[in-house]
Every structure is written in C-alpha cells, then in structure tokens.
Amino acid sequence: MPRWIEVALTTDGEAAEAIAQELQPYCHQGVSIEQADIESGKYDDGDVPPATRVVLRAYFADDAQAEQTKAQIERVLGLMNMMYPMPKPVFSYVDEEDWAEAWKVHYHPIRLGQRILIRPRWIDVQINPDDVVISLDPGMAFGTGTHPTTQLCLEAIEDMMAVGVEACDLGCGSGILAIAAAKFGAHSIVAVDIEEQAIIVTNENAQQNGVSQQIIAYEGSLDTLLAEGKRFDFLMVNILAKVIVPMCEQGLGDLVRPNGKAIFSGLIDTQIEEVEEALRKTGLVPTRRRQLTDWVVIEAIKPYKS
C-alpha cells in the first residue's frame, strides 16, 4: 500500500510563517499550522488561551525521491537555523488511506469571540442557543480555526460584518471565513483560491453549514477578480504578508467599494508597518490592529474620495 511521510515541527508563531513558506515546495497540498498549547479541556469553555507554540504538519510521498526530499527539508531548516533557532523535524510514515485523516486527532472544538463555535464535523459538542456554529472538515485545505491568524479574522468578522453586504474571501482555503461571513449576515460571498482542492472543500463545507446559496466559490486570484470588475463591501484576505504587499501594488484596494471594509491577516507584528504602508498606497486606510501573540490582523476602510 502506498505511504506518505509526515513532517511535523513545533515552533513559535514568529518562525511558523517562514518555515511553512519553505516547506511548501516539497509537500503535498501545502502546510497546516495548528495551535499546540491548548489543553483539551480548554477548547469548549469559552476562554481559549493565546497560542505560544504552534505545530506545522506537511506530507510528501514515500517514493524514490523521499530521502532526497527529507535531505532538502533538513538542509533548508539548517540554513534557516543560522538566522533563527529552528526546531528539529520529526518524520513519520502514514498509510495512503490514513494520511489525509492523520491530523484530525489534534483538531478539537474551539470557541472564539462572543458566539463563535468551530466544530469539527466528526465531533459532537454541546451547542448553546446563541452559538454561531461553523461545522468544518478542512480536508487538506488551509483553515481549521486553530491558528491565531484565522481566529483573529473570525473575531473581526463577528464584530464588523453587517447584514446584507457583498463580501469576498480571497484565498479561501477551507472556506471558514466565507462561512463565518455568511452566518454573520453577508448576503453573498465570492470565495476564490488558486488551489482546486480548496474550492472543492469550500463548497462541501458551505453545503454542510447550510450557506451554499450565499457562497460562490471558484478557482481564481486577485487578477481574476479585477478582470471581472468585482467590487465588494467587505474583503477578507488571510494569506501572508509577502503576498499581500505585492497584491497592493497590483490593485488590491480596487476590490473594496467606497466606505467598504477589509481585514488582512497572515502577518506577524514585525511586518505591520510594511503592510499598512502598502494598504495606504492601494487606497485603504488602516483603522485597527488585533493581535494574538506575534500574529496580527489589520482592519481597514476604503474612504469616499472627496
């Protein structure tokens, strides 16, 4: 039976983004990032502690190139270790039928903000009458709700979303932000991602959450949306700072209607000034920062032109 090799690393939030970026070329369907320091009894008590350690997991085929891939990963981490302390990677084998399920043992229900409850689809959990429940199976797409960037985005959506708006989830991953937007009142959401698997998973999760009529998901990018002339009242971008900054130069602010709002995540505190300056150049005005450990979400508005 074919097997996959899992590489797992435990690190702090500051190093996680850089490590994930370096692992992606070697691993199938990207890299998952999950919070490592929540005790199982804390997931459903409404008081989630901040993340200080995160676990990165990624998978590559156990084939003729496996040893070379392992050596390349270790070499990349060794070079990075010269600039910042790197964790030692742990390699393990996973059977073909189990590899996409392996990470689920680490994924538990979690409460965020005032009313948000993220429930893995395969786990039963007590639901309160006023809970806004997001039932999720991210598969191998990004977005489980365990990473601080996603948590901050969800809390921002809960506080900022207005009923009846048109929203966009750029780089939708599992669709978790699009689903949250729908459940907090957005009339319609366009969800795009460059990965086909992300679109499949987003549509499945939207169906399971009863919001498929509100979410239109398809393969696409910033260029796709601009070419289609799309404009939105609320824009959600949870990617990476190194992607957001070039997007600003390519007209990212044009996606937001005058008086519209936007949230940007996937960045750490040392990147705030660079990203905010790029947002200003694209016509957006940063209004607030939300921070959890090293990770930050920037809220912004698109002012009317005088």
C-alpha positions in Angstrom: 0.0 0.0 0.0 1.4 3.5 -0.9 2.5 5.5 2.0 3.1 9.2 2.8 5.7 10.8 5.1 4.5 13.4 7.6 7.0 16.0 8.7 6.0 17.8 11.9 7.7 20.7 13.7 6.8 22.6 16.8 7.9 26.2 17.0 6.8 29.7 17.9 4.5 32.0 15.9 7.3 34.1 14.6 9.1 31.2 12.9 6.0 29.4 11.7 5.2 31.6 8.7 8.8 31.4 7.4 9.0 27.6 7.9 5.7 27.0 6.2 6.8 29.0 3.2 10.0 27.0 2.8 8.2 23.6 3.2 5.5 24.2 0.6 7.6 23.4 -2.5 8.4 19.9 -1.1 5.0 18.9 0.3 1.6 17.9 -1.0 -1.4 20.3 -0.5 0.6 22.8 1.5 1.4 23.1 5.2 -1.1 23.0 8.1 -0.5 25.2 11.1 -2.3 24.4 14.4 -2.2 25.7 17.9 -0.1 23.4 20.1 -0.6 24.7 23.7 -4.4 24.4 24.4 -5.3 21.7 26.9 -8.1 19.5 25.6 -10.4 20.7 28.4 -10.0 24.3 27.4 -11.4 24.1 23.9 -15.0 24.4 24.8 -15.0 26.6 27.9 -15.1 30.0 26.1 -11.7 31.0 27.4 -9.2 30.0 24.8 -5.6 30.8 25.9 -3.3 32.6 23.4 -1.0 30.5 21.3 2.6 30.4 22.2 3.6 27.3 20.3 2.3 26.0 17.0 2.7 22.7 15.2 3.4 22.6 11.4 2.5 19.4 9.6 3.1 18.6 5.9 3.1 15.5 3.8 5.2 14.1 0.9 5.1 10.8 -0.9 7.2 7.9 0.3 8.6 7.3 -3.1 12.0 7.1 -4.8 12.6 10.8 -4.1 11.6 10.6 -0.4 15.1 10.5 1.0 16.2 13.4 -1.2 13.1 15.4 -0.1 13.9 14.7 3.6 17.5 15.9 3.0 16.3 19.0 1.2 14.0 19.8 4.1 16.7 19.3 6.7 19.1 21.4 4.6 16.6 24.3 4.4 16.0 24.2 8.1 19.7 24.1 8.7 20.2 27.2 6.7 17.3 29.0 8.5 18.8 27.9 11.8 21.8 30.2 11.1 19.4 33.2 11.4 16.8 31.9 13.9 16.6 28.8 16.1 14.8 26.1 14.1 13.0 23.0 15.6 14.1 19.5 14.7 11.7 18.0 12.1 10.0 14.7 13.1 9.3 12.3 10.2 6.8 9.5 10.4 5.0 7.2 8.0 1.3 7.3 7.2 -0.6 4.8 5.0 -2.4 6.1 1.9 -5.8 5.6 3.4 -5.0 7.4 6.6 -2.7 10.3 5.6 -5.5 12.9 4.9 -7.0 11.9 8.3 -3.9 11.8 10.4 -4.0 15.4 11.6 -7.7 15.1 12.8 -6.6 13.7 16.2 -5.2 17.1 17.0 -8.3 19.1 15.9 -10.9 19.8 18.6 -14.0 22.1 19.1 -13.0 25.7 19.9 -14.9 28.8 21.0 -13.9 32.3 19.8 -15.2 35.8 20.3 -18.6 36.1 21.8 -20.6 33.4 20.0 -18.4 31.5 17.6 -18.1 27.7 17.9 -15.9 25.9 15.5 -16.9 22.2 15.5 -15.0 19.5 13.6 -17.7 17.7 11.6 -16.9 14.4 13.1 -17.1 15.5 16.8 -20.3 16.1 18.8 -20.3 19.1 21.1 -22.8 20.9 23.3 -24.3 23.8 21.4 -25.7 26.9 23.2 -28.8 28.6 21.9 -27.0 31.7 20.7 -23.9 29.9 19.3 -22.9 30.7 15.7 -21.7 27.2 14.7 -19.2 26.5 11.9 -19.0 22.8 11.2 -15.8 22.1 9.4 -13.8 19.4 7.7 -10.9 21.3 6.0 -9.5 18.1 4.4 -6.1 19.1 3.1 -7.1 22.8 2.5 -5.9 25.6 4.8 -8.1 26.9 7.5 -9.1 24.9 10.6 -9.6 27.8 13.0 -6.7 26.7 15.3 -4.2 29.2 14.0 -4.1 32.7 15.6 -4.5 34.4 12.2 -7.7 32.6 11.4 -9.0 33.1 15.0 -8.4 36.9 14.8 -10.1 37.0 11.4 -13.2 35.3 12.8 -13.4 37.6 15.7 -13.1 40.6 13.3 -15.9 39.2 11.1 -18.1 38.8 14.2 -17.5 42.4 15.2 -17.5 44.1 11.8 -19.9 42.2 9.5 -23.1 44.0 8.5 -26.3 42.3 7.3 -26.8 42.3 3.6 -23.3 43.1 2.4 -21.4 41.6 -0.5 -18.2 40.0 0.7 -15.1 38.3 -0.8 -12.8 35.7 0.7 -9.5 36.0 -1.3 -7.5 32.8 -0.7 -10.4 30.9 0.8 -8.7 27.7 1.8 -11.3 25.6 3.7 -13.9 28.4 3.3 -14.0 29.0 7.0 -14.0 32.8 6.7 -16.6 32.8 3.9 -18.9 30.6 6.0 -18.5 32.9 9.0 -19.3 35.9 6.9 -22.5 34.2 5.7 -23.5 33.3 9.2 -23.0 36.8 10.4 -25.2 38.3 7.8 -23.4 38.7 4.5 -25.9 38.5 1.6 -23.4 36.9 -0.8 -19.7 35.9 -0.7 -17.3 35.2 -3.6 -14.6 32.8 -2.4 -11.6 32.3 -4.6 -8.4 30.3 -4.3 -5.7 29.2 -6.8 -6.0 25.6 -5.5 -8.7 23.3 -6.9 -8.8 21.3 -3.7 -9.6 24.5 -1.7 -12.7 25.1 -3.9 -13.9 21.6 -3.5 -13.6 21.7 0.2 -15.1 25.2 0.5 -18.2 24.1 -1.5 -18.5 21.0 0.7 -18.2 22.9 3.9 -20.7 25.6 2.7 -23.2 22.8 1.9 -22.7 21.3 5.4 -23.2 24.6 7.1 -26.4 25.5 5.1 -24.9 28.5 3.4 -24.2 27.2 -0.1 -26.7 29.6 -1.6 -24.7 32.6 -0.3 -21.2 31.4 -1.3 -19.9 31.3 -4.9 -16.5 29.5 -4.9 -14.2 29.1 -7.9 -10.6 28.9 -8.8 -9.2 32.4 -9.2 -6.9 35.1 -7.9 -6.7 38.9 -7.5 -6.2 39.2 -11.2 -9.3 37.1 -11.9 -11.5 39.3 -9.7 -10.1 42.6 -11.1 -10.6 41.3 -14.7 -14.2 40.5 -13.8 -14.7 44.0 -12.4 -15.7 42.7 -9.0 -16.2 45.1 -6.1 -17.2 44.2 -2.5 -18.4 45.8 0.7 -16.2 43.5 2.8 -12.9 41.9 1.8 -11.2 39.1 3.7 -7.5 38.3 3.0 -5.8 35.7 5.2 -2.7 34.8 3.3 0.9 36.1 4.0 2.4 39.5 4.3 4.8 38.7 1.5 1.8 38.1 -0.8 -0.4 40.9 0.5 2.2 43.6 -0.2 2.7 42.8 -3.9 -1.1 42.5 -4.2 -1.4 46.1 -3.1 0.8 47.1 -5.9 -1.4 45.2 -8.3 -4.6 47.0 -7.3 -5.9 45.1 -4.3 -7.7 48.2 -2.9 -9.8 48.3 -6.1 -11.8 45.3 -4.9 -13.2 47.4 -2.0 -16.1 49.7 -2.6 -16.1 53.2 -1.2 -17.0 53.0 2.5 -16.2 49.3 2.4 -14.2 47.4 5.0 -11.4 44.9 4.8 -9.3 42.6 7.0 -5.8 41.4 6.3 -4.0 38.6 8.1 -1.2 36.1 7.9 1.4 38.6 9.2 3.4 39.0 12.4 4.0 42.1 14.4 7.3 43.0 12.7 5.5 43.2 9.4 2.7 45.6 10.4 4.3 48.9 9.2 5.2 47.5 5.8 1.7 46.1 5.2 -0.1 49.2 6.5 2.0 51.4 4.2 1.2 49.1 1.3 -2.5 49.3 2.1 -2.4 53.1 2.2 -0.8 53.2 -1.3 -3.7 51.0 -2.6 -6.3 53.4 -1.3 -7.2 51.7 2.0 -6.9 53.3 5.5 -5.9 51.0 8.4 -8.1 51.6 11.4 -7.4 48.9 13.9 -5.0 46.1 14.8 -5.9 42.9 16.5 -3.0 40.8 17.9 -2.6 37.4 19.4 0.9 36.5 20.4 3.1 37.6 17.4 0.2 37.4 14.9 -1.8 40.4 13.8 -4.9 41.3 11.8 -5.2 44.7 10.3 -8.7 46.2 9.8 -9.1 48.9 7.1 -11.7 51.0 5.3 -12.0 52.4 1.8 -12.9 56.1 2.3 -15.0 58.1 -0.2 -13.0 60.3 -2.4 -13.6 64.0 -1.8 
